């Protein structure tokens, strides 16, 4: 009887222990189910992020470098299919050869656990080029090391940065031009104003001078005032060039040249220059804006009148044009003056540079305005010169079809 009771107690104890064990197992199973559910939620969330990310993502096996997964954004970015990338090593794929270079770079990633590349070129399957930011790091997943590579297309950002840099450079150049502009204009306006003031004072102080002397003073005042007016006109034209857009049309270049020569008749008579112009009817018909192109001719001709002569001979100026091999019309003014050194040629067509400040009181706006005009009309300016043999200044313009 005692043995039966002991057996019953022992069975009851074991049953209780079994119930506790079952309860523990059920609790552990519930916790395991919760963990699995949380993992599934986490995996689902990660998968959604992976699938919808707007950056390219690669998952690599850390020990081999083989691609274990790739997100849709990167496939679209590069033009490859999932099957073409899966299982291949990163450095074996064309677009990434420049980034990883060789297995040495992968070894560096394995040892450091992190690599970042800025502004690297990446080539798509169809040969397109882009700039990317490439970031890789190593981490553990299910007791296995993997490498995640994030690839971001920064082409638009780099283009914006380049545009900003260009704008800053242009602004800096404009500021430098303004400094030179202020100095040049102040100097070139100050001199003729002093001439006017001086001659006006002489007229006011000495009314006993002869009529011829007074007339001479008045002519100096008139000529100097005209010089100031020309400076102001060129300043207005310079301002117009900065902000204006014009519609180009077919140019009657012969008429434009004739008008430019007419504007300089007084200088031509004074210098006793000889002007020789080829048959303008045979010239290529250019596209441009007449008033601006007239200023180009006037500047070139004015410089030829100033520098085209020699101490023993008046200026001899030739005007001509020809069609270039590239289809552009080339128009030129040739003089037979002293010519220009290589150093002098290098400084021309820049703002506020004179051809010869020692020989003339002219201002330094002309050739820089010529360059701005011609480039805005789609052409180029240039010159050919040799010391002792004169200079040829030319400009090109598109030709009417």
C-alpha positions as CSV (number, residue, x, y, z in Angstrom):
1,X,0.0,0.0,0.0
2,X,2.9,2.3,0.9
3,X,4.6,1.6,-2.4
4,X,1.4,2.5,-4.3
5,X,1.1,5.8,-2.5
6,X,4.8,6.6,-3.2
7,X,4.3,5.7,-6.8
8,X,1.3,8.0,-7.0
9,X,3.2,10.9,-5.4
10,X,6.1,10.3,-7.8
11,X,3.8,10.2,-10.8
12,X,2.1,13.4,-9.7
13,X,5.4,15.1,-9.2
14,X,6.6,14.0,-12.6
15,X,3.3,15.0,-14.2
16,X,3.6,18.5,-12.7
17,X,7.2,18.7,-13.9
18,X,6.0,17.6,-17.3
19,X,3.2,20.2,-17.3
20,X,5.8,22.9,-16.4
21,X,8.1,21.7,-19.1
22,X,5.2,21.7,-21.6
23,X,4.3,25.2,-20.5
24,X,7.9,26.3,-21.0
25,X,8.0,24.7,-24.4
26,X,4.7,26.4,-25.4
27,X,6.1,29.8,-24.1
28,X,9.3,29.2,-26.0
29,X,7.3,28.2,-29.1
30,X,5.2,31.4,-28.8
31,X,8.3,33.5,-28.4
32,X,9.8,31.8,-31.4
33,X,6.7,32.4,-33.4
34,X,6.8,36.1,-32.4
35,X,10.4,36.3,-33.3
36,X,9.8,34.7,-36.6
37,X,6.9,37.0,-37.2
38,X,9.0,40.0,-36.4
39,X,11.8,38.7,-38.7
40,X,9.3,38.2,-41.4
41,X,8.0,41.8,-40.9
42,X,11.6,43.0,-40.8
43,X,12.5,41.0,-43.9
44,X,9.4,42.3,-45.7
45,X,10.3,45.8,-44.8
46,X,13.9,45.4,-45.9
47,X,12.8,43.8,-49.1
48,X,10.4,46.7,-49.8
49,X,13.2,49.2,-49.2
50,X,15.6,47.1,-51.3
51,X,13.1,46.8,-54.1
52,X,11.9,50.5,-54.1
53,X,15.2,52.2,-53.2
54,X,16.1,55.0,-55.6
55,X,19.8,54.1,-55.3
56,X,21.4,51.1,-56.9
57,X,22.1,48.3,-54.3
58,X,24.3,45.2,-54.6
59,X,24.6,42.5,-52.0
60,X,27.9,40.5,-52.3
61,X,29.2,37.4,-50.5
62,X,32.0,38.8,-48.4
63,X,34.3,35.8,-48.8
64,X,34.1,35.5,-52.6
65,X,32.8,38.8,-53.9
66,X,30.1,37.1,-55.9
67,X,26.8,39.0,-56.3
68,X,24.1,37.6,-54.2
69,X,21.4,40.1,-55.0
70,X,20.8,43.3,-56.9
71,X,17.9,45.7,-56.7
72,X,15.7,46.8,-59.6
73,X,16.9,50.4,-59.6
74,X,20.5,49.3,-60.4
75,X,19.3,46.9,-63.1
76,X,17.5,49.8,-64.8
77,X,20.4,52.1,-64.2
78,X,22.9,49.8,-65.9
79,X,20.7,48.1,-68.4
80,X,21.4,44.5,-67.2
81,X,19.1,41.7,-66.2
82,X,19.1,40.1,-62.7
83,X,20.4,36.8,-64.2
84,X,23.3,38.5,-65.9
85,X,24.7,39.9,-62.6
86,X,23.8,37.2,-60.1
87,X,26.7,34.9,-59.1
88,X,29.3,37.0,-60.9
89,X,32.2,38.8,-59.1
90,X,32.0,42.5,-59.1
91,X,35.3,43.2,-60.8
92,X,34.2,40.8,-63.7
93,X,31.4,43.1,-64.8
94,X,32.2,45.9,-67.2
95,X,30.6,48.9,-65.5
96,X,32.4,48.2,-62.2
97,X,35.9,47.5,-63.5
98,X,36.9,51.2,-63.1
99,X,35.5,51.2,-59.6
100,X,37.0,48.0,-58.1
101,X,40.0,48.0,-60.5
102,X,41.0,44.5,-59.4
103,X,40.7,42.1,-56.6
104,X,43.1,44.3,-54.6
105,X,40.3,46.8,-54.0
106,X,38.0,44.0,-52.9
107,X,40.7,42.8,-50.5
108,X,40.9,46.3,-49.1
109,X,37.2,46.3,-48.6
110,X,37.3,42.9,-46.8
111,X,40.0,44.2,-44.4
112,X,38.7,47.7,-43.7
113,X,35.0,46.8,-43.8
114,X,34.2,50.1,-45.5
115,X,35.1,51.8,-48.8
116,X,33.8,55.1,-50.3
117,X,34.5,56.4,-53.8
118,X,33.5,60.0,-54.9
119,X,32.6,61.0,-58.4
120,X,33.6,57.8,-60.2
121,X,32.7,57.2,-63.9
122,X,30.3,54.4,-64.6
123,X,29.4,53.0,-68.0
124,X,26.0,51.5,-68.7
125,X,25.5,48.5,-71.0
126,X,24.6,50.7,-73.9
127,X,27.8,52.8,-73.5
128,X,26.2,55.7,-71.6
129,X,28.4,57.5,-69.0
130,X,27.4,58.7,-65.6
131,X,29.1,59.9,-62.4
132,X,28.4,57.8,-59.3
133,X,29.0,57.8,-55.6
134,X,30.0,54.3,-54.5
135,X,29.8,53.2,-50.9
136,X,30.5,49.7,-49.6
137,X,30.4,48.2,-46.1
138,X,30.6,44.7,-44.5
139,X,28.1,43.4,-42.0
140,X,26.8,40.1,-40.6
141,X,23.6,38.3,-41.7
142,X,22.7,34.9,-40.2
143,X,26.3,34.4,-39.0
144,X,27.5,35.1,-42.5
145,X,29.4,38.2,-43.7
146,X,27.9,40.1,-46.6
147,X,28.9,43.3,-48.4
148,X,26.3,45.9,-49.3
149,X,27.3,48.3,-52.1
150,X,25.2,51.5,-52.6
151,X,25.6,53.2,-55.9
152,X,24.1,56.7,-56.4
153,X,23.9,58.5,-59.7
154,X,25.3,62.0,-59.0
155,X,25.5,63.1,-62.7
156,X,22.9,65.9,-62.2
157,X,24.6,67.1,-59.1
158,X,28.0,67.2,-60.8
159,X,26.5,69.0,-63.7
160,X,25.0,71.6,-61.4
161,X,28.3,71.9,-59.6
162,X,30.1,72.4,-62.9
163,X,27.5,75.0,-63.9
164,X,28.0,76.8,-60.6
165,X,31.7,76.8,-61.0
166,X,31.4,78.2,-64.4
167,X,29.1,80.9,-63.2
168,X,31.5,81.8,-60.4
169,X,34.4,81.9,-62.9
170,X,32.3,84.1,-65.2
171,X,31.4,86.4,-62.3
172,X,35.0,86.6,-61.2
173,X,36.0,87.5,-64.8
174,X,33.2,90.1,-65.0
175,X,34.4,91.6,-61.7
176,X,37.9,91.8,-63.1
177,X,36.6,93.4,-66.2
178,X,34.7,95.9,-64.2
179,X,37.9,96.9,-62.4
180,X,39.7,97.4,-65.7
181,X,36.6,99.1,-67.1
182,X,36.5,101.7,-64.4
183,X,40.2,102.5,-64.7
184,X,40.1,102.7,-68.5
185,X,36.9,104.7,-68.8
186,X,38.0,107.1,-66.0
187,X,41.4,107.6,-67.8
188,X,39.9,107.9,-71.3
189,X,37.2,110.4,-70.3
190,X,39.5,112.4,-68.1
191,X,42.0,113.3,-70.8
192,X,39.5,114.7,-73.4
193,X,37.6,116.5,-70.7
194,X,40.8,118.3,-69.6
195,X,41.4,119.2,-73.2
196,X,38.0,120.8,-73.5
197,X,38.3,122.6,-70.2
198,X,41.8,123.9,-71.1
199,X,40.8,125.3,-74.5
200,X,37.6,126.7,-73.1
201,X,39.5,128.6,-70.4
202,X,41.9,129.9,-73.0
203,X,39.0,131.2,-75.1
204,X,37.5,132.8,-72.0
205,X,40.8,134.4,-70.7
206,X,42.1,135.7,-74.0
207,X,39.4,137.3,-76.1
208,X,42.1,139.2,-78.0
209,X,43.2,136.1,-79.9
210,X,42.6,136.2,-83.6
211,X,39.6,134.6,-85.2
212,X,41.7,131.8,-86.7
213,X,43.1,130.9,-83.3
214,X,39.6,130.9,-81.8
215,X,38.4,128.7,-84.6
216,X,41.2,126.3,-84.0
217,X,40.4,126.0,-80.3
218,X,36.7,125.4,-81.2
219,X,37.7,122.7,-83.6
220,X,39.8,121.0,-80.8
221,X,36.8,121.2,-78.5
222,X,34.5,119.8,-81.2
223,X,36.8,116.9,-82.0
224,X,37.4,116.1,-78.3
225,X,33.7,116.2,-77.6
226,X,33.2,113.8,-80.5
227,X,35.8,111.5,-79.0
228,X,33.9,111.5,-75.7
229,X,30.7,110.8,-77.6
230,X,32.3,107.8,-79.3
231,X,33.4,106.4,-76.0
232,X,29.9,106.8,-74.6
233,X,28.4,105.1,-77.7
234,X,30.8,102.1,-77.3
235,X,29.9,101.9,-73.6
236,X,26.2,101.8,-74.6
237,X,26.9,99.1,-77.2
238,X,28.9,97.1,-74.6
239,X,25.9,97.2,-72.3
240,X,23.5,96.2,-75.1
241,X,25.7,93.2,-76.0
242,X,25.5,91.9,-72.4
243,X,21.7,91.8,-72.3
244,X,20.3,91.8,-75.9
245,X,19.3,89.0,-78.1
246,X,18.8,89.8,-81.8
247,X,17.4,88.0,-84.8
248,X,19.9,87.4,-87.5
249,X,19.2,87.9,-91.2
250,X,21.0,88.0,-94.5
251,X,23.5,90.9,-94.6
252,X,24.2,93.3,-97.5
253,X,27.9,93.3,-96.6
254,X,28.8,95.7,-99.4
255,X,26.4,98.4,-98.0
256,X,27.6,97.8,-94.5
257,X,31.3,98.3,-95.5
258,X,30.4,101.4,-97.5
259,X,28.7,102.9,-94.4
260,X,31.6,102.0,-92.2
261,X,34.0,103.8,-94.6
262,X,31.7,106.8,-94.8
263,X,31.8,107.1,-91.0
264,X,35.6,107.3,-91.1
265,X,35.9,109.8,-94.0
266,X,37.4,112.5,-91.8
267,X,40.1,110.1,-90.6
268,X,40.7,108.8,-94.1
269,X,41.3,112.3,-95.4
270,X,43.5,113.2,-92.4
271,X,45.7,110.2,-92.8
272,X,45.6,110.3,-96.7
273,X,44.8,106.6,-96.5
274,X,44.2,104.4,-99.6
275,X,41.2,102.0,-99.2
276,X,41.1,99.1,-101.6
277,X,38.0,96.9,-101.5
278,X,37.4,93.7,-103.5
279,X,34.2,93.1,-105.4
280,X,31.6,92.7,-102.5
281,X,29.1,91.1,-104.9
282,X,31.3,88.0,-104.9
283,X,31.5,87.8,-101.2
284,X,29.7,85.1,-99.3
285,X,26.4,86.3,-97.9
286,X,26.6,86.2,-94.2
287,X,23.9,85.9,-91.5
288,X,24.1,88.5,-88.7
289,X,22.8,91.8,-87.3
290,X,23.6,94.8,-89.5
291,X,24.2,97.5,-86.8
292,X,26.5,95.2,-84.8
293,X,28.5,94.1,-87.9
294,X,28.9,97.7,-89.0
295,X,30.6,98.3,-85.6
296,X,33.0,95.4,-86.3
297,X,34.1,96.9,-89.6
298,X,34.4,100.4,-88.2
299,X,36.7,99.2,-85.4
300,X,38.9,97.2,-87.7
301,X,39.1,100.1,-90.2
302,X,39.7,102.6,-87.5
303,X,42.6,100.5,-86.2
304,X,44.0,100.1,-89.7
305,X,43.9,103.9,-90.2
306,X,45.8,104.4,-86.9
307,X,48.4,101.7,-87.3
308,X,48.5,100.9,-91.0
309,X,50.9,103.6,-92.1
310,X,54.6,104.0,-91.8
311,X,56.7,107.1,-91.1
312,X,57.2,107.5,-94.9
313,X,53.9,106.2,-96.3
314,X,50.2,106.8,-95.7
315,X,48.1,103.8,-94.7
316,X,47.2,101.4,-97.5
317,X,44.2,99.3,-96.4
318,X,42.7,96.3,-98.2
319,X,39.3,94.9,-97.5
320,X,38.2,91.4,-98.7
321,X,36.3,88.2,-97.9
322,X,36.3,84.5,-98.8
323,X,34.4,81.3,-98.1
324,X,36.2,79.0,-95.7
325,X,36.4,75.3,-96.0
326,X,34.2,74.9,-92.9
327,X,31.5,76.8,-94.6
328,X,31.9,80.0,-92.6
329,X,32.3,83.4,-94.3
330,X,35.6,85.1,-93.5
331,X,35.8,88.9,-93.7
332,X,39.1,90.8,-93.3
333,X,40.9,94.1,-93.2
334,X,44.7,94.2,-94.1
335,X,47.1,97.0,-93.4
336,X,50.8,97.4,-94.3
337,X,51.9,99.0,-91.1
338,X,54.6,98.0,-88.6
339,X,52.9,94.8,-87.6
340,X,52.5,93.3,-84.2
341,X,54.8,91.1,-82.0
342,X,53.6,87.8,-80.7
343,X,53.2,89.4,-77.2
344,X,51.0,92.2,-78.6
345,X,48.9,89.7,-80.5
346,X,48.3,87.7,-77.4
347,X,46.8,90.6,-75.5
348,X,44.4,91.7,-78.2
349,X,40.6,91.1,-78.1
350,X,40.7,91.3,-74.3
351,X,38.8,94.1,-72.5
352,X,40.4,97.5,-72.4
353,X,43.6,96.7,-74.3
354,X,44.9,99.2,-76.8
355,X,47.0,98.3,-79.9
356,X,49.6,100.9,-79.1
357,X,49.0,103.1,-76.1
358,X,52.1,105.2,-76.8
359,X,50.9,106.2,-80.3
360,X,47.3,107.0,-79.7
361,X,44.9,108.4,-77.2
362,X,42.2,106.0,-78.3
363,X,40.3,103.9,-75.7
364,X,40.6,100.2,-75.0
365,X,37.0,99.1,-75.7
366,X,37.0,98.4,-79.4
367,X,38.5,95.0,-80.0
368,X,36.8,93.5,-77.0
369,X,33.5,94.7,-78.3
370,X,34.3,93.2,-81.7
371,X,35.0,89.8,-80.1
372,X,31.7,90.0,-78.1
373,X,29.7,90.9,-81.2
374,X,31.1,88.2,-83.5
375,X,30.9,85.4,-80.9
376,X,27.4,86.4,-80.1
377,X,26.5,86.1,-83.8
378,X,28.1,82.6,-83.9
379,X,31.5,83.5,-85.4
380,X,35.1,84.0,-84.3
381,X,37.7,86.8,-84.5
382,X,41.4,86.6,-85.2
383,X,44.5,88.1,-86.7
384,X,47.6,87.3,-88.6
385,X,50.6,89.7,-88.2
386,X,54.3,90.0,-88.7
387,X,56.5,92.8,-87.5
388,X,57.4,95.0,-90.4
389,X,54.9,93.5,-92.8
390,X,51.5,94.7,-91.4
391,X,48.5,92.9,-90.0
392,X,45.3,91.2,-91.2
393,X,42.3,91.3,-88.8
394,X,39.4,89.0,-89.7
395,X,36.1,87.8,-88.4
396,X,33.9,84.9,-89.4
397,X,30.1,84.6,-89.6
398,X,27.7,81.9,-90.6
399,X,26.7,81.9,-94.3
400,X,23.2,82.1,-95.5
401,X,22.0,78.8,-97.2
